[in-house]
Structure formats: C-alpha cells, structure tokens
Amino acid sequence: MSNVPMTNPDGALANIETNWGYASFVELEGGDILWGYGWNFRTSADGGLSWSEPFKHVDSDGLPVTCSGLVNLSGSGIGAVSFGYYDKDDAANLLHKGQLFFWRSEDAGRTWQPPIAVTPPGAMNQLLPGSLFRASTGRIFIPAYIHFGQKIVAQVPGTITREDGRDPTIPYDGTLYRNQWVSTSAHYHDPTFCASTVYYSDDDGLTWQQTRSEYMPVVIEPTGPYHWTDEPTVTEVAPKHLLMFHRTPLGRLFQSWSYDDGDTWTRPQPTQLAADNSPAKLVSLPGTGHLLCVWSQHNEEEVRRCQTRIRLSSAISRSGGAVWEFFQNVESILEPTWVPPGPIRVTRPENTYHRAGMAAPVLDPAYVSPALEGFGRWSYPTVLVYHDRVLVHHSYTKYDHMARRVPAGYGSRLKVLPIQWFYGDTDPTMDIPDLPYSVRPAVP
C-alpha cells in the first residue's frame, strides 16, 4: 500500500479542498462544529463533511469578532483569541497587532462581548492558529510566543539595500521545480528571536495570567548558546499533568512538561520526532488518554535537500509521550511514514540565494537538486477530535506546469478521518503490553 499522497486514502470520510487559510474549531452545544479564523466563521451540522457559507460576527460594541483560536467555556459559552482585532470602520486595518485579546460568547457564538486584553500592548505576542486548550480542571490555556529583533538595519552607503530596511545579506531558500524557481523558505534565516510561553484563565477568560516560567527558549548550556522556540501546542496527559510541543530550528520537535496545571514548566528538551522548521498540533484522545501529534516530519537529510513541508505526518503515543507509534502520512509526496531524527543542531536547506549584486554562496552539490515531482507545501495543522473522527485542517499549495501556485492564492485542505485511521486501522483502545516491563531495571 502506498503512502503517497496519503496513507490509506480510501479510509478518509472526507477530503475537502478549501481556500480558508488557517483554521480553528470548537464543538457547539448540540453537536454542530464552528470553524473560525480572521473575521470569517462557518458551521458544520454533519461532523465536518460539509460546511455553511462564511459569515461574520460583531460584538456588542460593533467590533468585528476576530479569531485565531476557539475554545469551549462553561455551559454553552465559547471563547475566541486573537492577536489584535479589526477596525469596525476599516476591515483591512488590524489594530493592536501583537497584543492578545479574548472574546467571550455566552450563547454558542450567537452574540459576543467586547474583547478582554490578555497581554499588555507592545509585547509582540502571537500564537499558533487553533491552539486554545481547556484542561479537565476547567483552566483555559493560550499557548503563545513572544518575538523580537532588529527589524530595521542601517544600510551602508553605496551597498545593496532593501526597501523594507531588513539586512540585505540574509539569504533566502529555494530550488528549481520543472526548471523554474520556487520558494522552500520557512524562516530558516529569520534573525528574529522567539520564546514560547503560556497564559491561562481560571474564570472562563475574564482574567488572565502568565505562567511563572515566563519564556521558554532552548538552553544548550548555561549562558548560551540559546535557540528560539515558538508556536507551541499544549495538551493534557493526566489531570494537572500537561505536555507542550515547541517548534524549533534544531531538527526536532521539543517538549516541556508541567506537573501543576501549567503554573510552571520544565525547560524545553528534544523529542524523538524529526521535524523541519514548522509547528505541530498535539491533542489527547478521549477514552484512551492516548496522544495524537500531527506535524511536518523531516530529518536533517531531507531539510538540506529542500524537501521541507512536503510530508505532513501523524503519530500516536499510548505512553503519555514516552513512545510514538503508528506513523501515518496525512499528506505527502514521500513514501516513508517515519524518518529517524538526526543530530540536534540548526538545519537549513542547502540551496540558498542572495539578492542581485551579491556573491552567490558556496553550496554542497550533494544536497542541491530540483524539487521532487508533485512538489507543494503543506503544514500548519489544526486538529479537532470529534466523537468517532478527527478533523485535520492544513495549509495546502500545489504548483502547475509553469511552477505557479494552483488554485489561485493560498489554499488549504480539510481531512475527516476515523480515529482508527491513525492506528493503521487497528484497535484504538489497545495498550502496549510490554511497556511496564521495559521501563523496569534489567534482571540478570
């Protein structure tokens, strides 16, 4: 059985091509699903198989409700988070960009209250779309990250300049597809520094506080070097026992643990999951307590060959994150469903370019080759576990014979998959019989 373009495509309940960009989901009282991102919302009454036309909400002050993530509140309430919000007189003008706000609805999204500031202005906070999370204790989490850096670089007179003020010496990534250039960039040379954090609320989003761990970069050794983390995703392993995955440039997803319901966190440490510089989505499966991760799985060898964001994978952990199994391809042009993780170090595509007028870089020819046939870009998964199925939404861009994006613009896909699909169509309630014995000391 082939794993291209996905593992067991006949097992999918639906495979819907959309142009929705990003996504967040929440199950409403009564069973309908609400999708939201930006100022657009949609609903599904059949478990994600079909969707309404988009519609908009305004709050009681007339502001457009702006959404980067949705979460259930008490009763029939739902909440939405955004980084900034749109001007009611100019829908193209995003106000307070970089400041997090929380919107509350007491009636399943029919009416909305004005937004509540989660973070102070000027902090430059952002978050992964669809990452809001409510624990069994009722605590609501906004996994977020702060980012900062030298946005404007002084230009040396008489040298190549950039109109946007950024450093003109920073290269960009790309390769040839059907003999024409395409981008393979994913912030591999971005000089901005980021660090993951978490904000939480114990009163249904009325007030918020930041974790006492504050910000969580990767610390290789005391006093440095440090590496950035961002776009975290959080789930519950057991009551008050939480797991966070971080996006990093180090060839792996990194993880932090909390044993006090998110008040404090361990330092980020590597997982066993190979990853390019892209975010993951981590969720818990009801009934079994198993964990599901969906992410862009690539090791160092593939990243250096510009093979990035062309394999969106899933894996299951039946051991609280200790062991990952049942690797599947959600979307891929590469056959393997699992690749071994490489060294923990910054990994970038080998094939890079500079602006005209600057020297071309020296490249290792062993890692410079055209893009694979069927090349596209898919990443940024959003996941909703809905009864007997899982909705996986991800970005999706393909190219035509002229290496132009098709369909026009920035596309996405929504796949509706039975839970057993993620287990290779085996029994999803199985436990690992040998695990309790494997972690004990060896007996002579």
C-alpha distance (Angstrom), angle and dihedral (degrees) to the residues before:
residue distance angle dihedral
M1 . . .
S2 3.79 . .
N3 3.80 121.8 .
V4 3.83 92.3 -155.0
P5 2.98 125.1 128.4
M6 3.81 84.2 1.9
T7 3.77 140.2 -26.6
N8 3.82 112.3 -87.7
P9 3.82 98.6 -11.6
D10 3.81 90.1 -177.1
G11 3.79 88.3 65.3
A12 3.81 93.0 64.3
L13 3.80 117.4 105.5
A14 3.81 90.7 -155.2
N15 3.79 138.8 -2.0
I16 3.80 108.7 -167.4
E17 3.80 124.6 -177.0
T18 3.78 111.0 -148.5
N19 3.77 139.9 168.4
W20 3.80 94.4 -140.4
G21 3.80 98.1 119.2
Y22 3.81 106.9 -149.8
A23 3.79 127.9 2.6
S24 3.77 147.4 -155.5
F25 3.79 126.7 -171.9
V26 3.79 139.4 -160.3
E27 3.80 131.7 176.3
L28 3.79 111.5 -123.7
E29 3.77 127.4 -145.2
G30 3.80 104.4 -82.9
G31 3.80 94.6 35.0
D32 3.80 104.0 -84.1
I33 3.82 117.0 134.2
L34 3.81 121.0 -129.5
W35 3.79 117.9 -152.5
G36 3.79 119.6 -165.6
Y37 3.78 142.0 170.9
G38 3.79 131.4 151.4
W39 3.79 105.8 -15.4
N40 3.83 96.0 -36.5
F41 3.81 126.4 98.0
R42 3.82 133.8 -177.7
T43 3.79 134.6 -178.9
S44 3.79 134.8 -146.9
A45 3.81 124.0 -158.3
D46 3.82 96.3 -176.6
G47 3.78 104.8 57.9
G48 3.80 96.8 -84.6
L49 3.81 99.0 -49.7
S50 3.81 93.9 115.2
W51 3.80 134.8 12.1
S52 3.78 140.3 -152.0
E53 3.77 124.7 -115.4
P54 3.82 112.7 -85.2
F55 3.78 119.7 -87.9
K56 3.79 136.3 179.0
H57 3.81 135.5 -130.2
V58 3.79 130.4 -150.3
D59 3.78 124.4 -163.1
S60 3.80 127.0 -126.8
D61 3.82 89.7 -85.0
G62 3.80 92.7 52.8
L63 3.81 96.2 -106.5
P64 3.83 117.0 141.0
V65 3.81 107.9 -108.0
T66 3.80 104.8 -117.4
C67 3.79 119.8 -156.7
S68 3.80 135.9 -164.0
G69 3.80 94.5 151.5
L70 3.82 140.7 9.2
V71 3.81 131.7 -148.9
N72 3.81 138.7 175.5
L73 3.81 117.9 -108.1
S74 3.79 127.9 -168.4
G75 3.79 117.0 -54.5
S76 3.78 111.6 -13.4
G77 3.80 93.8 -22.7
I78 3.79 124.8 122.6
G79 3.78 132.1 -173.0
A80 3.79 135.2 -151.9
V81 3.79 131.0 -160.5
S82 3.79 127.9 -153.9
F83 3.79 138.2 173.3
G84 3.78 98.0 -128.9
Y85 3.78 125.9 -23.4
Y86 3.77 137.5 -119.4
D87 3.78 124.8 -94.3
K88 3.81 110.6 -109.3
D89 3.81 89.0 -138.9
D90 3.81 96.1 44.1
A91 3.81 116.6 32.7
A92 3.82 90.8 -168.9
N93 3.81 93.1 58.5
L94 3.82 114.2 88.4
L95 3.80 109.3 -158.9
H96 3.82 126.1 -154.6
K97 3.80 92.0 11.4
G98 3.80 110.6 -166.1
Q99 3.81 94.4 26.9
L100 3.81 117.1 106.0
F101 3.81 119.9 -130.2
F102 3.80 131.8 -176.0
W103 3.81 124.0 -147.7
R104 3.81 122.7 -160.6
S105 3.80 131.5 -154.8
E106 3.80 121.0 -175.5
D107 3.81 94.8 -169.0
A108 3.82 107.2 53.8
G109 3.80 94.0 -83.7
R110 3.78 100.7 -50.5
T111 3.83 92.7 115.8
W112 3.80 130.0 16.2
Q113 3.79 136.3 -154.3
P114 3.84 122.0 -136.2
P115 3.82 115.3 -82.4
I116 3.81 123.0 -86.5
A117 3.81 117.6 -141.2
V118 3.81 111.2 -118.0
T119 3.81 96.9 179.8
P120 3.82 132.4 26.2
P121 3.80 118.9 -99.6
G122 3.78 119.6 -88.7
A123 3.81 97.4 28.1
M124 3.85 95.3 113.0
N125 3.79 97.1 -135.2
Q126 3.79 122.1 171.5
L127 3.79 136.2 169.1
L128 3.78 142.7 -155.6
P129 3.82 110.2 -94.8
G130 3.79 112.9 -103.4
S131 3.81 95.2 14.8
L132 3.84 101.5 124.1
F133 3.78 111.8 122.8
R134 3.81 136.7 -171.6
A135 3.81 117.7 -156.4
S136 3.80 125.5 -147.2
T137 3.82 88.0 -103.6
G138 3.81 89.1 63.5
R139 3.80 93.4 -110.4
I140 3.82 113.0 140.6
F141 3.80 119.5 -143.5
I142 3.79 131.8 -157.8
P143 3.82 107.0 -166.7
A144 3.80 104.1 -156.0
Y145 3.78 143.1 154.4
I146 3.77 138.4 -141.3
H147 3.79 120.9 -134.3
F148 3.77 131.6 -169.4
G149 3.79 140.6 155.0
Q150 3.78 146.4 133.4
K151 3.78 100.8 -54.5
I152 3.82 96.4 175.8
V153 3.81 119.0 46.6
A154 3.80 121.0 -165.1
Q155 3.78 109.9 -113.1
V156 3.81 119.1 -132.3
P157 3.84 109.2 -125.8
G158 3.77 112.9 -105.3
T159 3.82 95.3 19.0
I160 3.79 133.3 106.2
T161 3.83 108.8 -73.8
R162 3.76 136.0 -165.8
E163 3.77 120.6 -136.7
D164 3.81 91.1 -140.8
G165 3.81 91.4 58.4
R166 3.80 95.6 -118.4
D167 3.79 124.8 136.0
P168 3.84 106.7 -78.1
T169 3.82 91.9 -155.2
I170 3.82 93.3 67.4
P171 3.83 108.9 105.5
Y172 3.78 127.3 -139.7
D173 3.79 129.7 -139.7
G174 3.78 128.3 -118.8
T175 3.77 146.4 124.4
L176 3.80 141.3 -163.7
Y177 3.77 121.5 -78.5
R178 3.81 116.4 -176.9
N179 3.80 85.7 -11.5
Q180 3.80 94.2 -56.7
W181 3.79 130.0 100.9
V182 3.81 120.5 -99.4
S183 3.78 129.4 176.1
T184 3.79 121.4 -109.7
S185 3.79 93.4 176.1
A186 3.80 123.0 141.4
H187 3.83 102.9 162.9
Y188 3.80 90.6 -74.3
H189 3.82 91.1 148.8
D190 3.79 98.8 29.7
P191 3.84 108.8 138.6
T192 3.81 92.9 -155.9
F193 3.82 117.5 111.6
C194 3.80 119.5 -138.3
A195 3.80 135.1 -175.7
S196 3.80 129.7 -171.0
T197 3.79 122.9 -123.2
V198 3.81 139.6 161.8
Y199 3.80 133.8 -131.0
Y200 3.79 120.0 -163.4
S201 3.80 140.5 -172.2
D202 3.81 130.7 -157.4
D203 3.82 96.0 -172.5
D204 3.81 104.3 59.4
G205 3.79 94.1 -85.1
L206 3.81 100.2 -50.6
T207 3.82 93.0 117.9
W208 3.80 132.2 16.6
Q209 3.77 139.8 -161.1
Q210 3.78 135.0 -175.5
T211 3.79 123.9 -117.2
R212 3.80 112.9 -94.0
S213 3.81 87.4 -123.0
E214 3.83 86.4 67.2
Y215 3.85 106.1 -173.3
M216 3.79 127.7 12.8
P217 3.82 117.3 -156.3
V218 3.79 121.4 163.7
V219 3.82 108.6 -94.9
I220 3.79 110.2 -158.0
E221 3.81 91.7 -177.3
P222 3.84 135.3 -17.7
T223 3.85 112.6 -66.7
G224 3.80 89.2 13.8
P225 2.86 172.4 -142.9
Y226 3.79 92.7 -131.0
H227 3.78 127.8 -173.1
W228 3.75 128.6 -158.9
T229 3.79 128.7 -108.5
D230 3.78 127.0 -166.5
E231 3.82 147.1 154.8
P232 3.82 94.0 44.4
T233 3.80 124.1 -169.1
V234 3.83 123.9 -157.2
T235 3.80 135.7 -162.0
E236 3.80 138.6 168.4
V237 3.81 119.6 -103.7
A238 3.82 93.7 177.3
P239 3.82 133.5 -17.5
K240 3.84 107.2 -53.7
H241 3.83 89.0 -4.0
L242 3.81 109.2 109.1
L243 3.79 135.8 177.7
M244 3.81 125.0 -153.1
F245 3.81 126.3 -166.8
H246 3.82 119.8 -157.2
R247 3.78 131.6 -157.3
T248 3.83 109.9 -126.4
P249 3.84 138.7 167.8
L250 3.83 91.2 -125.9
G251 3.81 101.4 94.6
R252 3.82 94.8 -101.4
L253 3.74 141.3 70.3
F254 3.81 107.0 -109.6
Q255 3.80 125.4 -144.8
S256 3.80 139.2 -150.7
W257 3.80 126.9 -169.5
S258 3.79 131.6 -148.1
Y259 3.80 122.8 -163.2
D260 3.82 96.7 179.4
D261 3.82 103.3 57.8
G262 3.79 94.8 -85.7
D263 3.79 100.1 -48.4
T264 3.82 92.0 117.4
W265 3.81 134.1 11.0
T266 3.79 138.3 -159.0
R267 3.79 119.5 -113.2
P268 3.82 113.0 -86.4
Q269 3.80 111.8 -88.2
P270 3.82 130.1 -178.6
T271 3.78 122.4 -90.4
Q272 3.79 124.2 -150.3
L273 3.83 90.2 -109.1
A274 3.81 116.7 106.9
A275 3.80 111.7 -138.1
D276 3.76 141.2 172.0
N277 3.78 119.7 -138.8
S278 3.82 94.7 -66.0
P279 3.81 136.7 105.5
A280 3.80 129.0 -101.7
K281 3.80 134.6 -147.9
L282 3.79 118.1 -134.8
V283 3.83 123.2 -169.2
S284 3.80 138.7 164.3
L285 3.79 120.7 -123.1
P286 3.82 113.5 -130.8
G287 3.77 118.3 -122.1
T288 3.80 97.4 21.2
G289 3.80 103.2 44.0
H290 3.79 88.7 -134.7
L291 3.80 118.0 147.8
L292 3.81 125.8 -126.3
C293 3.79 122.2 -158.7
V294 3.82 124.8 -172.2
W295 3.81 115.9 -172.6
S296 3.82 147.5 135.5
Q297 3.81 102.0 -81.4
H298 3.81 114.1 -157.9
N299 3.77 131.7 137.5
E300 3.80 129.1 -146.5
E301 3.81 94.4 -88.2
E302 3.80 92.4 55.6
V303 3.80 95.0 42.8
R304 3.79 91.9 52.9
R305 3.82 88.4 52.5
C306 3.83 90.5 55.0
Q307 3.81 89.3 -109.2
T308 3.79 95.2 139.3
R309 3.79 131.1 141.7
I310 3.80 91.4 7.2
R311 3.82 96.4 107.6
L312 3.80 118.9 55.3
S313 3.80 106.4 -174.0
S314 3.77 139.8 -174.3
A315 3.79 130.4 -153.6
I316 3.79 136.2 178.5
S317 3.79 128.9 -138.7
R318 3.80 116.8 -159.5
S319 3.80 90.3 176.3
G320 3.79 104.6 62.5
G321 3.80 93.8 -92.2
A322 3.83 98.2 -45.5
V323 3.82 96.6 106.4
W324 3.82 128.0 23.7
E325 3.82 121.3 -154.7
F326 3.81 144.2 156.9
F327 3.81 94.9 56.8
Q328 3.81 112.2 -164.4
N329 3.80 135.5 176.3
V330 3.80 112.0 -120.3
E331 3.82 90.9 180.0
S332 3.80 124.7 -7.0
I333 3.78 148.4 142.9
L334 3.82 89.0 -159.9
E335 3.80 119.1 83.2
P336 3.84 103.4 -144.3
T337 3.80 115.9 87.3
W338 3.81 92.7 -160.6
V339 3.80 132.1 38.1
P340 3.81 124.2 -174.3
P341 3.81 113.8 -110.5
G342 3.79 115.9 -112.3
P343 3.80 133.8 -146.8
I344 3.79 118.8 -41.2
R345 3.80 101.0 -109.7
V346 3.78 140.4 106.1
T347 3.79 108.6 -70.2
R348 3.81 125.5 -169.5
P349 3.79 136.5 170.9
E350 3.80 111.0 -87.0
N351 3.79 95.3 -139.2
T352 3.82 106.7 80.2
Y353 3.78 135.1 158.3
H354 3.81 137.8 -156.1
R355 3.76 133.3 -152.8
A356 3.79 119.3 -81.4
G357 3.78 111.2 -82.0
M358 3.79 94.6 36.7
A359 3.79 129.0 100.3
A360 3.80 116.4 -92.8
P361 3.81 113.7 -117.0
V362 3.80 123.9 -110.2
L363 3.82 107.5 -108.8
D364 3.79 133.5 -164.5
P365 3.83 103.6 -116.7
A366 3.81 90.7 -151.7
Y367 3.81 88.4 72.5
V368 3.81 101.5 36.5
S369 3.79 114.8 94.0
P370 3.81 139.1 127.5
A371 3.78 120.3 -82.0
L372 3.78 116.7 -87.5
E373 3.80 119.6 -97.2
G374 3.79 110.2 -89.5
F375 3.81 91.0 32.8
G376 3.79 116.6 176.6
R377 3.80 140.2 135.5
W378 3.81 125.3 -105.2
S379 3.78 126.8 164.9
Y380 3.83 142.6 110.1
P381 3.81 98.0 86.0
T382 3.79 122.6 -162.0
V383 3.80 116.1 -164.3
L384 3.81 132.9 -162.2
V385 3.80 121.2 -177.3
Y386 3.80 104.6 -148.4
H387 3.81 116.7 -179.7
D388 3.83 106.5 -74.1
R389 3.79 96.1 -1.3
V390 3.79 144.7 52.4
L391 3.80 126.0 -135.3
V392 3.81 113.8 -147.1
H393 3.79 116.6 -172.5
H394 3.81 119.6 -177.0
S395 3.77 141.2 163.1
Y396 3.79 113.0 -92.3
T397 3.79 128.0 -171.1
K398 3.80 126.1 169.4
Y399 3.81 131.6 -179.2
D400 3.80 131.7 -135.6
H401 3.82 129.7 -138.9
M402 3.81 89.2 -75.9
A403 3.82 92.0 52.0
R404 3.80 90.4 -109.7
R405 3.78 122.0 141.7
V406 3.82 114.9 -99.0
P407 2.92 132.6 -129.3
A408 3.77 96.3 29.2
G409 3.75 112.5 -84.5
Y410 3.77 130.6 -8.3
G411 3.79 114.8 -19.1
S412 3.77 137.5 -169.8
R413 3.79 140.6 -167.2
L414 3.78 133.6 -139.7
K415 3.80 118.3 -156.0
V416 3.79 121.9 -170.6
L417 3.80 109.3 -158.2
P418 3.81 133.2 177.0
I419 3.79 112.6 -113.6
Q420 3.81 90.8 -116.9
W421 3.83 89.5 60.0
F422 3.81 88.1 73.2
Y423 3.82 89.1 56.0
G424 3.79 94.5 52.1
D425 3.82 88.6 -98.2
T426 3.80 91.4 -62.0
D427 3.81 127.4 125.9
P428 3.85 107.1 -61.3
T429 3.80 92.3 -157.5
M430 3.81 94.9 63.9
D431 3.79 119.9 120.9
I432 3.81 126.6 -151.5
P433 3.81 103.2 -97.5
D434 3.81 97.0 -162.2
L435 3.80 99.8 41.6
P436 3.84 97.5 90.6
Y437 3.80 89.0 54.9
S438 3.81 96.3 42.3
V439 3.81 94.3 61.4
R440 3.81 94.3 50.9
P441 3.83 121.5 93.7
A442 3.79 113.9 -88.6
V443 3.79 116.5 -96.8
P444 3.84 116.7 -140.9
